[in-house]
Amino acid sequence: MTSTPSHAAWLNLLRRLHFYIGLFVGPFIFVAALTGTLYVATPQLENMLYHDTLHGASTGERQPLAEQVAVAEQVTGGHLRLHAVRPGLEQGETTRVMFADPSLIASENRAIFIDPVTLAVKGDMTVYGTSGILPFRQVIDYAHRSLLLGDPGRLYSELAASWMWVAALGGIVLWFFTSPRRRINNRFQNTRRVHVTLGWILLAGMLLFSATGLTWSQWAGGNVDKMRAAFGWMTPQVNTQLRGEAPAADPHAEHHGHHADMAMPASDDDVVRFDEVLMAAQMAGINATKLEIRPPRDANSAWTVTEIDRAWPTQVDAVAVDPATMSVTDRTRFEDFPLMAKLTRWGVDFHMGILFGLPNQLLLIAFGLALCVMIVMGYRMWWMRRPAQASASPVHTLVQTWLALPVAGRVLVSAVALLLALALPVLGASLVLFLVVDVIRWRKASRRVQALS
């Protein structure tokens, strides 16, 4: 094997890796960007589609929450466990009474929408997560998260999030250390310029979305939780135990709205207490207009009232209320969260397009569309420069570019790859597939070259 200067060997390795990411992972990043753009672009459309469900009488006195919950339980026949209530505290807004339905998947609840003034039933549908999205956007969310394939499909989004930051940083390094060494036709040069310019503009966003996307992932997400726990970056959780130890911080508090508990069914006394619990929480400083009230899990647990306004300024304080005395037994304040917990909260909300409202949406729509264009430009560059047939040249295979590195370089690359594979298992598994494809391709090309010689 002809020796390659160290500088060139490193660039050849990075160039080949960047090419493989673009070729094999690019379509998954494209789909994630496109579906994510649709998700952040459609809340206003969702509000229009479900306007009658989300809005009730704009004038009149609100009826007690207990009566609203009682109407909702009549709709369900009293057979479902009461999960939570989101009172309509703003004029013209309906109350959501949510039930845990065993026929639904995790984080989904059946919601009965009640007009708080007239007690009319305005809707009955499935809602999802803390954001409370309705069926229209649920389909888009599931497409973005798992291609509508359930848990197995979530591998696609984790694959995209695992590699996007590598592709982004690698592309910038390639641009910085390389320049065209021969005349390039104007079409290719213009395509490359668009690809590189968008890469620079979108760099921070790609790193942010890669990091926040991994917090939702199946495999890497667990490792992220362990790291956060080790450094004390977990999101504090309100202690609902009236006796006993406080619960551990919830590693997934940033991005789910479903508690995996087996709360006992709400009794008539519990239904009556909704108004008292809400008043106790408001007197304790819970003043957001978007709230979620949850009955206790068991006889030794407290009620919880949680602010769920993720816009800026973020309101996610929570209190636990003793049903016997209506006193606040514990509370969490967002202002007391560790810095990393705050940054995670803001990062996830920005990812979802809700942190800064409409400006957040418009920025993410522009980002998503630009990312799609950048990926298309990358494929166009490959198509314009594709070789007539495969070659066994070292610069054209990942394995050969690794072999061209100095011994220390090969050890370093192998160690980094192993650490990344342990932290990001989907990245590691896909890297193995890259190498398998690469070896097969190299062997075929080598046999073809030998046959011609």
C-alpha positions as CSV (number, residue, x, y, z in Angstrom):
1,M,0.0,0.0,0.0
2,T,1.4,3.4,-1.0
3,S,2.1,5.6,2.0
4,T,-0.1,8.7,2.4
5,P,1.0,11.8,4.2
6,S,-0.5,12.0,7.6
7,H,-2.5,15.2,6.9
8,A,-3.9,13.8,3.7
9,A,-4.7,10.5,5.4
10,W,-6.8,12.2,8.1
11,L,-8.7,14.2,5.5
12,N,-9.3,11.1,3.3
13,L,-10.7,9.3,6.3
14,L,-13.0,12.2,7.3
15,R,-14.0,12.8,3.7
16,R,-15.0,9.1,3.3
17,L,-16.9,9.1,6.6
18,H,-18.7,12.3,5.7
19,F,-19.7,10.8,2.4
20,Y,-21.0,7.6,4.0
21,I,-23.1,9.6,6.5
22,G,-24.6,11.7,3.7
23,L,-25.2,8.7,1.5
24,F,-26.7,6.3,4.1
25,V,-28.0,8.5,6.9
26,G,-28.9,11.5,4.8
27,P,-32.3,10.2,3.9
28,F,-33.2,9.7,7.6
29,I,-32.1,13.2,8.5
30,F,-34.1,14.5,5.5
31,V,-37.3,12.7,6.7
32,A,-36.7,13.9,10.3
33,A,-36.2,17.5,9.2
34,L,-39.3,17.4,6.9
35,T,-41.6,15.8,9.5
36,G,-40.3,18.1,12.2
37,T,-40.9,21.1,10.0
38,L,-44.5,19.9,9.5
39,Y,-44.9,19.5,13.2
40,V,-43.8,23.0,14.2
41,A,-45.7,24.5,11.3
42,T,-49.2,23.1,12.2
43,P,-50.3,24.2,15.7
44,Q,-52.4,27.1,14.2
45,L,-53.9,24.6,11.7
46,E,-54.7,22.2,14.6
47,N,-56.4,25.0,16.5
48,M,-58.5,25.8,13.5
49,L,-59.5,22.1,12.9
50,Y,-60.5,21.6,16.6
51,H,-61.7,25.2,17.3
52,D,-65.1,24.0,18.5
53,T,-63.5,21.5,20.8
54,L,-61.0,23.8,22.3
55,H,-63.3,26.8,22.8
56,G,-66.6,27.2,24.7
57,A,-68.7,30.1,25.9
58,S,-66.8,33.3,26.1
59,T,-68.9,34.9,28.8
60,G,-70.5,33.6,32.0
61,E,-69.5,32.2,35.3
62,R,-67.4,29.1,35.4
63,Q,-68.9,26.1,37.1
64,P,-66.9,24.2,39.8
65,L,-64.3,21.8,38.5
66,A,-66.0,19.0,40.4
67,E,-69.1,19.4,38.2
68,Q,-67.0,19.5,35.1
69,V,-65.3,16.3,36.0
70,A,-68.6,14.7,36.9
71,V,-69.9,15.4,33.4
72,A,-66.8,13.9,31.9
73,E,-67.1,10.8,33.9
74,Q,-70.7,10.4,32.8
75,V,-69.4,10.4,29.2
76,T,-66.9,7.6,29.9
77,G,-69.4,5.6,32.0
78,G,-67.1,5.8,35.0
79,H,-65.1,2.8,33.9
80,L,-61.8,4.7,33.2
81,R,-59.3,5.9,35.8
82,L,-59.2,9.7,36.1
83,H,-55.6,10.7,35.1
84,A,-55.6,14.5,35.3
85,V,-57.5,17.7,34.7
86,R,-56.4,20.7,32.8
87,P,-58.9,23.5,33.8
88,G,-59.9,26.1,31.3
89,L,-58.8,29.1,33.3
90,E,-58.8,31.6,30.4
91,Q,-62.1,33.0,29.1
92,G,-63.5,30.8,26.3
93,E,-61.2,27.9,26.9
94,T,-62.5,24.4,27.5
95,T,-61.4,22.1,30.4
96,R,-59.7,18.9,29.6
97,V,-60.6,15.9,31.8
98,M,-58.1,13.2,30.9
99,F,-58.6,9.5,31.6
100,A,-56.1,6.6,31.4
101,D,-57.5,4.3,28.7
102,P,-55.9,0.8,28.6
103,S,-56.5,0.7,24.8
104,L,-54.1,3.6,24.2
105,I,-50.3,3.6,24.1
106,A,-48.0,5.2,26.7
107,S,-48.3,9.0,27.0
108,E,-51.8,8.9,25.4
109,N,-54.9,9.7,27.3
110,R,-58.6,10.0,26.4
111,A,-59.7,13.6,26.9
112,I,-63.2,14.9,27.4
113,F,-63.5,18.6,26.6
114,I,-66.0,20.4,28.8
115,D,-67.3,23.9,28.5
116,P,-66.6,25.3,32.0
117,V,-69.6,27.7,31.7
118,T,-72.3,25.6,30.2
119,L,-71.0,22.2,31.1
120,A,-71.5,21.1,27.5
121,V,-69.4,18.3,26.2
122,K,-67.3,19.9,23.4
123,G,-65.2,16.9,22.4
124,D,-63.9,13.4,23.1
125,M,-60.6,12.4,21.6
126,T,-57.0,11.2,22.3
127,V,-54.4,13.7,23.5
128,Y,-50.7,13.1,23.7
129,G,-48.0,14.1,26.2
130,T,-47.4,17.3,28.2
131,S,-48.0,19.3,25.0
132,G,-51.5,17.8,24.8
133,I,-51.4,17.6,21.0
134,L,-54.6,16.4,19.3
135,P,-55.0,13.6,16.7
136,F,-54.0,15.6,13.6
137,R,-50.6,16.5,15.0
138,Q,-50.2,13.2,16.7
139,V,-49.9,11.6,13.3
140,I,-47.1,14.1,12.3
141,D,-45.4,13.6,15.6
142,Y,-45.4,9.8,15.3
143,A,-44.1,10.1,11.7
144,H,-41.3,12.4,13.0
145,R,-40.5,10.1,16.0
146,S,-40.9,6.6,14.5
147,L,-42.2,6.7,10.9
148,L,-45.5,5.5,12.3
149,L,-43.9,2.1,13.0
150,G,-44.0,2.2,16.8
151,D,-40.9,1.6,19.0
152,P,-39.0,-0.2,16.2
153,G,-39.3,2.8,14.0
154,R,-37.7,5.0,16.6
155,L,-34.4,3.7,15.5
156,Y,-34.6,5.9,12.5
157,S,-34.8,9.1,14.4
158,E,-32.0,8.0,16.8
159,L,-29.9,7.1,13.8
160,A,-30.4,10.6,12.4
161,A,-29.7,12.3,15.8
162,S,-26.6,10.2,16.4
163,W,-24.9,11.1,13.2
164,M,-26.1,14.6,12.4
165,W,-23.6,16.3,14.8
166,V,-20.8,14.2,13.3
167,A,-21.7,15.1,9.8
168,A,-22.0,18.8,10.7
169,L,-18.7,19.1,12.5
170,G,-16.9,16.9,9.9
171,G,-18.2,19.0,7.0
172,I,-16.9,22.2,8.6
173,V,-13.5,20.6,9.2
174,L,-13.3,19.4,5.6
175,W,-14.2,22.9,4.3
176,F,-11.6,24.4,6.5
177,F,-8.7,22.1,5.6
178,T,-9.4,21.5,1.9
179,S,-9.9,23.5,-1.2
180,P,-10.4,22.5,-4.8
181,R,-7.1,21.5,-6.4
182,R,-8.3,21.5,-10.0
183,R,-10.8,23.5,-12.0
184,I,-14.3,22.6,-11.2
185,N,-17.3,23.3,-13.5
186,N,-19.5,26.1,-12.4
187,R,-22.5,23.9,-11.7
188,F,-20.5,21.9,-9.2
189,Q,-18.9,24.9,-7.7
190,N,-22.3,26.6,-7.2
191,T,-23.8,23.5,-5.6
192,R,-20.8,23.1,-3.3
193,R,-21.1,26.8,-2.3
194,V,-24.8,26.4,-1.4
195,H,-24.0,23.2,0.6
196,V,-21.1,24.7,2.5
197,T,-22.9,28.0,3.2
198,L,-26.0,26.2,4.6
199,G,-23.7,24.0,6.6
200,W,-22.2,27.0,8.4
201,I,-25.6,28.7,8.9
202,L,-27.2,25.6,10.3
203,L,-24.3,24.3,12.3
204,A,-25.5,25.5,15.8
205,G,-29.0,24.2,15.0
206,M,-27.8,20.8,13.9
207,L,-25.8,20.4,17.1
208,L,-28.7,21.5,19.2
209,F,-31.2,19.2,17.5
210,S,-28.8,16.3,17.6
211,A,-28.4,16.7,21.4
212,T,-32.0,17.3,22.2
213,G,-33.1,14.5,19.8
214,L,-30.9,12.0,21.7
215,T,-32.7,12.8,24.9
216,W,-35.8,11.2,23.4
217,S,-34.0,8.2,21.9
218,Q,-34.4,4.6,23.1
219,W,-30.8,3.6,23.5
220,A,-28.6,6.7,23.7
221,G,-31.3,8.4,25.9
222,G,-30.6,6.0,28.8
223,N,-26.9,6.8,28.7
224,V,-27.7,10.6,28.6
225,D,-29.9,10.0,31.7
226,K,-27.0,8.2,33.5
227,M,-24.6,11.0,32.7
228,R,-27.1,13.7,33.9
229,A,-27.7,11.7,37.1
230,A,-24.0,11.4,37.8
231,F,-23.5,15.2,37.4
232,G,-26.6,16.1,39.3
233,W,-28.3,17.6,36.3
234,M,-31.6,15.8,36.7
235,T,-35.0,17.6,36.7
236,P,-36.3,17.9,40.3
237,Q,-39.6,16.2,40.9
238,V,-42.1,17.2,43.5
239,N,-42.4,14.7,46.4
240,T,-45.9,13.3,46.6
241,Q,-45.2,10.9,49.4
242,L,-47.0,11.9,52.5
243,R,-44.9,9.4,54.4
244,G,-41.7,7.9,53.4
245,E,-38.8,8.9,51.1
246,A,-39.0,11.4,48.2
247,P,-39.0,10.0,44.7
248,A,-35.9,10.1,42.5
249,A,-35.7,12.9,39.9
250,D,-37.4,12.0,36.7
251,P,-34.9,11.5,33.9
252,H,-37.6,12.0,31.2
253,A,-39.4,14.9,32.8
254,E,-38.3,17.1,29.9
255,H,-40.2,15.3,27.2
256,H,-43.1,13.2,28.4
257,G,-46.4,13.8,29.9
258,H,-47.4,10.4,31.1
259,H,-46.6,9.0,34.6
260,A,-46.1,5.3,34.7
261,D,-48.1,4.9,37.9
262,M,-51.1,2.8,38.8
263,A,-53.1,5.6,40.5
264,M,-56.2,4.5,42.2
265,P,-59.6,5.5,40.7
266,A,-60.9,8.9,41.8
267,S,-63.6,8.6,44.4
268,D,-66.5,11.1,44.9
269,D,-64.5,12.8,47.6
270,D,-61.5,13.2,45.2
271,V,-63.8,14.8,42.5
272,V,-65.1,17.3,45.0
273,R,-61.5,18.2,46.1
274,F,-60.4,19.4,42.7
275,D,-61.6,22.9,43.4
276,E,-60.0,22.9,46.9
277,V,-56.7,21.6,45.6
278,L,-56.6,24.2,42.8
279,M,-57.3,27.0,45.3
280,A,-54.6,25.7,47.7
281,A,-52.1,25.6,44.8
282,Q,-53.0,29.1,43.6
283,M,-52.6,30.5,47.1
284,A,-49.1,28.8,47.2
285,G,-48.0,30.8,44.1
286,I,-49.0,28.5,41.2
287,N,-50.3,31.3,39.0
288,A,-49.9,30.1,35.4
289,T,-53.1,29.8,33.3
290,K,-52.0,26.5,32.0
291,L,-52.2,23.9,34.8
292,E,-52.5,20.2,35.3
293,I,-54.1,18.7,38.4
294,R,-53.5,15.1,39.2
295,P,-55.3,13.1,41.9
296,P,-53.1,11.0,44.3
297,R,-51.7,7.6,43.3
298,D,-52.7,6.0,46.5
299,A,-53.9,6.8,50.1
300,N,-50.4,7.8,51.1
301,S,-49.8,10.2,48.2
302,A,-50.6,13.9,47.7
303,W,-52.3,15.7,44.9
304,T,-50.1,17.5,42.4
305,V,-50.7,20.8,40.6
306,T,-48.2,21.5,37.9
307,E,-47.7,24.5,35.6
308,I,-47.4,23.4,32.0
309,D,-46.7,26.6,30.2
310,R,-43.5,26.0,28.3
311,A,-43.4,29.4,26.5
312,W,-41.0,32.2,27.6
313,P,-40.8,32.9,30.5
314,T,-41.1,29.2,31.3
315,Q,-43.6,28.3,34.0
316,V,-43.2,24.7,35.2
317,D,-43.4,25.0,39.0
318,A,-45.3,22.3,40.9
319,V,-46.7,21.7,44.3
320,A,-47.9,18.7,46.3
321,V,-51.1,19.1,48.3
322,D,-52.1,17.0,51.3
323,P,-55.8,16.1,50.7
324,A,-56.5,15.9,54.4
325,T,-55.3,19.4,55.4
326,M,-55.1,21.1,51.9
327,S,-51.6,22.2,52.9
328,V,-48.7,22.3,50.5
329,T,-46.3,19.5,51.5
330,D,-43.6,20.0,48.8
331,R,-42.9,22.2,45.8
332,T,-40.4,22.6,43.0
333,R,-39.6,26.0,41.4
334,F,-38.1,26.3,38.0
335,E,-35.8,29.1,39.2
336,D,-34.2,26.6,41.6
337,F,-33.5,24.0,38.9
338,P,-29.9,23.1,38.2
339,L,-28.5,25.1,35.2
340,M,-28.3,22.0,33.0
341,A,-31.9,21.0,33.9
342,K,-33.0,24.5,32.8
343,L,-31.0,24.3,29.6
344,T,-32.4,20.9,28.8
345,R,-35.9,22.2,29.4
346,W,-35.4,25.1,27.1
347,G,-33.6,23.1,24.5
348,V,-36.4,20.5,24.3
349,D,-39.1,23.3,24.2
350,F,-37.1,25.1,21.5
351,H,-36.9,21.8,19.6
352,M,-40.7,21.5,19.7
353,G,-41.2,25.1,18.5
354,I,-43.0,26.3,21.6
355,L,-40.4,28.3,23.6
356,F,-40.7,31.6,21.9
357,G,-44.1,31.1,20.2
358,L,-44.4,32.2,16.5
359,P,-40.8,33.4,16.1
360,N,-39.6,30.0,17.3
361,Q,-41.9,28.3,14.8
362,L,-40.8,30.5,11.9
363,L,-37.1,29.9,12.7
364,L,-37.5,26.1,12.9
365,I,-39.5,26.1,9.6
366,A,-36.7,27.9,7.9
367,F,-34.1,25.6,9.6
368,G,-35.9,22.4,8.5
369,L,-36.4,23.5,4.9
370,A,-32.8,24.7,4.7
371,L,-31.5,21.4,6.1
372,C,-33.5,19.5,3.4
373,V,-32.0,21.7,0.7
374,M,-28.5,21.2,2.1
375,I,-29.0,17.4,2.0
376,V,-30.3,17.6,-1.6
377,M,-27.2,19.7,-2.6
378,G,-25.0,17.1,-1.0
379,Y,-26.6,14.3,-3.1
380,R,-26.3,16.5,-6.2
381,M,-22.5,17.0,-5.6
382,W,-22.1,13.2,-5.3
383,W,-24.1,12.6,-8.5
384,M,-22.0,15.2,-10.4
385,R,-18.7,13.8,-9.2
386,R,-19.6,10.1,-9.1
387,P,-16.9,7.8,-10.6
388,A,-17.7,5.8,-13.8
389,Q,-17.1,2.6,-11.8
390,A,-15.8,1.6,-8.4
391,S,-12.1,1.8,-7.7
392,A,-9.8,0.2,-5.2
393,S,-8.1,3.5,-4.6
394,P,-7.4,4.0,-0.9
395,V,-9.2,7.4,-0.9
396,H,-12.4,5.6,-2.0
397,T,-12.8,3.2,0.9
398,L,-13.2,3.8,4.6
399,V,-11.1,0.8,5.7
400,Q,-8.2,1.8,3.4
401,T,-8.2,5.4,4.7
402,W,-8.0,4.1,8.2
403,L,-5.1,1.8,7.3
404,A,-3.3,4.8,5.8
405,L,-3.2,6.6,9.2
406,P,-0.1,6.3,11.4
407,V,-0.3,3.6,14.1
408,A,-1.1,6.1,16.8
409,G,-3.8,7.6,14.6
410,R,-5.4,4.2,14.0
411,V,-5.4,3.5,17.8
412,L,-6.9,6.9,18.5
413,V,-9.7,6.5,15.9
414,S,-10.5,3.0,17.1
415,A,-10.7,4.2,20.7
416,V,-13.0,7.2,19.8
417,A,-15.2,4.9,17.7
418,L,-15.5,2.4,20.5
419,L,-16.4,5.1,23.1
420,L,-19.0,6.6,20.8
421,A,-20.4,3.2,20.1
422,L,-20.9,2.6,23.8
423,A,-22.5,6.0,24.4
424,L,-24.5,6.0,21.1
425,P,-25.3,2.3,20.4
426,V,-27.2,3.0,17.1
427,L,-24.3,5.0,15.8
428,G,-22.0,2.1,16.7
429,A,-24.2,-0.5,15.0
430,S,-24.6,1.6,11.9
431,L,-20.8,2.2,11.8
432,V,-20.3,-1.6,11.7
433,L,-22.7,-1.7,8.7
434,F,-20.7,1.0,7.0
435,L,-17.6,-1.1,7.4
436,V,-19.3,-4.2,6.1
437,V,-20.5,-2.4,3.0
438,D,-17.1,-0.8,2.6
439,V,-15.2,-4.1,2.8
440,I,-17.6,-5.8,0.4
441,R,-17.2,-2.9,-2.0
442,W,-13.4,-2.8,-1.7
443,R,-13.1,-6.6,-2.3
444,K,-15.2,-6.4,-5.4
445,A,-13.3,-3.4,-6.7
446,S,-10.0,-5.2,-6.0
447,R,-11.0,-8.3,-7.9
448,R,-12.1,-6.1,-10.8
449,V,-8.8,-4.3,-10.9
450,Q,-6.9,-7.6,-10.7
451,A,-8.9,-9.0,-13.6
452,L,-8.1,-6.0,-15.8
453,S,-4.3,-6.1,-15.0
